[in-house]
Amino acid sequence: MLSKRIVSCLDVRDGRLAKSVRFVDTRDIGDPVETARKYYLDGLDELVFYDITASSDNRAIMIDVVRRVAEQVFIPFSVGGGLRTVEDCSRVLLAGAEKINVNSAAVKNPLLISQAAYAFGAQAVVLSMDVLKVPVSPTIPSGYEIVINGGRTPMGLDAIQWARRGEELGAGELVVNSIDADGTRQGYELTLTRQIAEAVGIPVVASGGGGTPEHLYDVLTEGKADAALVASMLHYNEYTIAEIKSYLTGRGLKIRPIA
């Protein structure tokens, strides 16, 4: 059995580390480069960097910040935000990222996924999905809708169907972020995560809502996620990576040890 992974997310706005609740009330909470280095040294398995306003502002990603973070970490590092073309993705990889995250641009142009997978390999292509719970309808049979542009634009696209489509197009991994749970620290959206994990054959990273180590255990078991993304738990010094890993190991999960 593969080890479950602990991933942290750096949401970056205007070059600074930011945190929001349900995609609103975004606050400056520090330096992303210093934070990335600390988490790497503390034993984090993987790091995700999002330029959270690049898509909504219709601008390119802040490549200098990506490069400075990449210089500080020696763990898998993926980057998203404002990646609209294969050339955009290539610049991020050349700046030191190992994976690219596509989200809004992929919804608008699904061929971006297959083009990136052809250029860089499926293992380097992550499809990130921002998902909002909505009433069940013929268009959204699962009751989970894809929303883009930092949670601003609902797309009338069913999340489960989009996850399957993303895998078919060549994505090697999915990050499933529940907007309803984002930043609440009340637990992950287990139903959403489980439905997507059961619908695809590629790794699923659960995002949004982690507040305690027990929440991670729940989403890695009941939610069937391959990895759990944490932000507030670490950003606000509520838990250390060692404490989280110790708890999960104690509950019987296979977790990568801290060197």
C-alpha positions as CSV (number, residue, x, y, z in Angstrom):
1,M,0.0,0.0,0.0
2,L,1.3,3.4,-0.9
3,S,1.9,5.9,1.9
4,K,-0.6,8.6,2.5
5,R,0.8,12.1,1.9
6,I,0.6,15.3,3.9
7,V,0.5,18.3,1.6
8,S,0.5,22.0,2.5
9,C,-0.8,24.8,0.3
10,L,0.7,28.2,0.0
11,D,-2.0,30.6,-1.3
12,V,-0.1,33.6,-2.6
13,R,-1.5,37.1,-3.3
14,D,0.6,40.0,-4.4
15,G,3.7,37.9,-3.5
16,R,2.6,37.3,0.1
17,L,1.2,34.3,1.8
18,A,-2.6,34.6,2.2
19,K,-5.5,32.7,3.8
20,S,-9.2,33.0,3.4
21,V,-12.4,31.4,4.6
22,R,-14.6,30.0,1.9
23,F,-12.6,32.1,-0.6
24,V,-13.4,35.5,1.1
25,D,-11.9,37.6,3.8
26,T,-8.4,36.9,2.5
27,R,-5.6,38.0,4.9
28,D,-1.9,38.5,4.6
29,I,-0.2,36.0,7.0
30,G,3.5,36.0,6.0
31,D,6.3,35.3,3.6
32,P,5.7,32.3,1.3
33,V,9.4,31.6,0.8
34,E,10.2,31.5,4.6
35,T,7.1,29.4,5.2
36,A,8.0,26.9,2.4
37,R,11.5,26.4,3.8
38,K,10.1,25.9,7.3
39,Y,7.6,23.2,6.2
40,Y,10.2,21.4,4.2
41,L,12.6,21.3,7.1
42,D,9.8,20.1,9.4
43,G,9.1,17.1,7.2
44,L,6.3,18.0,4.9
45,D,5.7,15.5,2.0
46,E,4.7,17.9,-0.7
47,L,4.0,21.6,-1.3
48,V,1.4,23.3,-3.5
49,F,1.7,26.9,-4.5
50,Y,-1.3,28.8,-5.8
51,D,-1.1,32.4,-7.2
52,I,-4.8,32.9,-6.1
53,T,-5.6,36.0,-8.1
54,A,-3.7,35.3,-11.4
55,S,-6.7,33.9,-13.1
56,S,-9.3,36.4,-11.9
57,D,-6.8,39.3,-12.7
58,N,-6.1,37.8,-16.1
59,R,-2.3,38.0,-15.6
60,A,0.7,35.7,-15.6
61,I,1.8,33.9,-12.5
62,M,4.5,35.5,-10.3
63,I,7.3,33.5,-11.6
64,D,10.0,35.1,-9.4
65,V,8.2,33.9,-6.2
66,V,7.9,30.4,-7.7
67,R,11.6,30.4,-8.4
68,R,12.5,31.6,-4.9
69,V,10.3,28.9,-3.2
70,A,11.7,26.2,-5.5
71,E,15.2,27.2,-4.3
72,Q,14.2,26.4,-0.7
73,V,12.4,23.1,-0.9
74,F,13.6,19.6,-2.0
75,I,10.2,17.8,-2.0
76,P,7.6,17.6,-4.8
77,F,6.4,21.1,-5.5
78,S,3.5,21.9,-7.7
79,V,2.3,25.3,-8.9
80,G,-0.9,26.8,-10.2
81,G,-2.6,30.1,-11.0
82,G,-2.8,31.8,-14.3
83,L,-1.5,28.9,-16.3
84,R,-3.4,29.2,-19.6
85,T,-1.0,27.6,-22.2
86,V,1.7,24.9,-22.5
87,E,4.2,27.7,-22.6
88,D,3.0,29.1,-19.2
89,C,3.3,25.6,-17.8
90,S,6.8,25.2,-19.2
91,R,8.0,28.4,-17.5
92,V,6.8,27.2,-14.2
93,L,8.6,23.9,-14.6
94,L,11.8,25.6,-15.7
95,A,11.5,27.8,-12.6
96,G,11.8,24.7,-10.4
97,A,8.3,23.2,-10.0
98,E,7.8,19.4,-10.5
99,K,4.1,19.6,-11.3
100,I,1.8,22.2,-12.8
101,N,-1.8,22.8,-11.5
102,V,-4.4,23.8,-13.9
103,N,-7.9,24.9,-12.8
104,S,-9.9,27.7,-14.4
105,A,-8.0,27.6,-17.7
106,A,-8.6,23.9,-18.0
107,V,-12.4,24.3,-17.5
108,K,-12.4,26.9,-20.3
109,N,-10.1,24.9,-22.5
110,P,-10.0,21.2,-21.6
111,L,-7.5,20.4,-24.3
112,L,-4.9,22.2,-22.1
113,I,-4.8,19.1,-19.9
114,S,-4.0,16.8,-22.8
115,Q,-1.6,19.2,-24.3
116,A,0.3,19.5,-21.0
117,A,0.2,15.8,-20.4
118,Y,1.7,15.2,-23.9
119,A,4.4,17.8,-23.4
120,F,5.4,17.0,-19.8
121,G,3.9,13.6,-18.9
122,A,0.7,12.9,-16.9
123,Q,2.7,12.7,-13.7
124,A,3.5,16.4,-14.0
125,V,-0.2,17.5,-14.6
126,V,-2.5,18.1,-11.7
127,L,-6.1,19.2,-12.2
128,S,-7.3,21.3,-9.4
129,M,-11.1,21.6,-8.8
130,D,-12.9,24.2,-6.8
131,V,-16.2,22.7,-5.9
132,L,-19.4,24.1,-4.4
133,K,-22.3,22.1,-3.0
134,V,-25.6,23.0,-4.9
135,P,-29.0,21.5,-5.3
136,V,-29.2,18.4,-7.4
137,S,-30.3,19.1,-10.9
138,P,-30.2,17.5,-14.4
139,T,-27.1,19.5,-15.1
140,I,-25.5,18.8,-11.7
141,P,-26.6,15.3,-10.8
142,S,-24.1,14.9,-8.0
143,G,-25.0,18.2,-6.3
144,Y,-21.4,19.4,-6.6
145,E,-20.6,22.1,-9.1
146,I,-17.3,23.3,-10.5
147,V,-16.6,27.0,-9.8
148,I,-13.7,28.9,-11.4
149,N,-11.8,32.3,-11.1
150,G,-11.2,31.9,-7.3
151,G,-14.7,30.8,-6.5
152,R,-16.3,33.7,-8.4
153,T,-17.8,32.0,-11.4
154,P,-20.1,28.9,-11.3
155,M,-19.8,26.8,-14.5
156,G,-22.9,24.6,-14.5
157,L,-20.4,21.6,-14.7
158,D,-20.8,18.5,-12.5
159,A,-17.7,17.9,-10.4
160,I,-17.8,14.1,-10.7
161,Q,-18.2,14.3,-14.4
162,W,-15.4,16.8,-14.7
163,A,-13.1,14.6,-12.6
164,R,-13.6,11.7,-14.9
165,R,-13.1,13.9,-17.9
166,G,-9.9,15.3,-16.5
167,E,-8.5,11.8,-16.0
168,E,-9.5,10.9,-19.6
169,L,-7.7,14.0,-20.9
170,G,-4.4,13.0,-19.1
171,A,-4.3,14.5,-15.7
172,G,-2.2,12.5,-13.3
173,E,-3.7,13.7,-10.1
174,L,-6.7,15.7,-8.8
175,V,-6.8,18.3,-6.0
176,V,-10.4,18.5,-4.8
177,N,-11.1,21.7,-2.9
178,S,-14.5,22.1,-1.2
179,I,-15.4,25.8,-1.2
180,D,-17.9,25.1,1.5
181,A,-15.3,23.7,3.8
182,D,-12.4,25.9,2.8
183,G,-10.7,27.6,5.8
184,T,-13.5,26.5,8.3
185,R,-11.3,24.0,10.1
186,Q,-14.4,21.9,10.6
187,G,-13.4,18.9,8.6
188,Y,-13.1,17.9,5.0
189,E,-16.1,17.3,2.6
190,L,-16.0,13.6,2.9
191,T,-18.9,12.8,0.6
192,L,-17.4,14.8,-2.3
193,T,-13.9,13.4,-1.8
194,R,-15.1,9.8,-1.6
195,Q,-17.3,10.2,-4.7
196,I,-14.5,11.5,-6.8
197,A,-12.0,9.0,-5.4
198,E,-14.3,6.2,-6.4
199,A,-14.9,7.7,-9.8
200,V,-11.3,7.9,-11.0
201,G,-8.2,5.8,-11.0
202,I,-5.6,8.5,-10.3
203,P,-4.6,10.0,-6.9
204,V,-6.9,12.4,-5.2
205,V,-5.8,15.1,-2.8
206,A,-8.5,16.4,-0.4
207,S,-8.5,20.1,0.2
208,G,-10.5,22.4,2.4
209,G,-11.6,22.1,6.0
210,G,-8.7,20.4,7.8
211,G,-8.6,21.5,11.4
212,T,-7.3,18.6,13.5
213,P,-5.3,15.4,12.8
214,E,-8.6,13.5,13.2
215,H,-10.0,15.3,10.2
216,L,-7.0,14.1,8.1
217,Y,-7.6,10.5,9.3
218,D,-11.2,10.7,8.3
219,V,-10.6,12.0,4.8
220,L,-7.7,9.5,4.2
221,T,-9.9,6.6,5.3
222,E,-13.6,7.3,5.0
223,G,-13.0,9.9,2.2
224,K,-10.6,7.5,0.4
225,A,-8.2,10.3,-0.4
226,D,-4.6,9.5,-1.3
227,A,-3.3,12.8,0.3
228,A,-4.7,15.5,2.6
229,L,-3.9,19.2,2.1
230,V,-3.5,21.3,5.2
231,A,-3.1,25.1,5.5
232,S,-4.5,26.8,8.5
233,M,-3.4,24.0,10.9
234,L,0.2,24.8,10.0
235,H,0.0,28.5,9.1
236,Y,-1.4,29.4,12.5
237,N,1.0,27.0,14.4
238,E,-1.9,24.9,15.8
239,Y,-0.1,21.6,14.9
240,T,3.3,20.6,13.7
241,I,3.9,18.2,10.8
242,A,5.5,15.8,13.3
243,E,2.4,15.9,15.5
244,I,0.1,15.2,12.5
245,K,2.2,12.3,11.2
246,S,2.5,10.8,14.7
247,Y,-1.2,10.8,15.2
248,L,-1.9,9.2,11.8
249,T,0.8,6.6,12.3
250,G,-0.7,5.8,15.7
251,R,-4.1,5.2,14.0
252,G,-2.6,2.7,11.7
253,L,-2.1,4.6,8.5
254,K,1.1,4.2,6.5
255,I,2.7,7.7,6.5
256,R,6.1,8.8,5.2
257,P,8.4,9.1,8.2
258,I,10.2,12.4,9.0
259,A,13.9,11.9,8.1
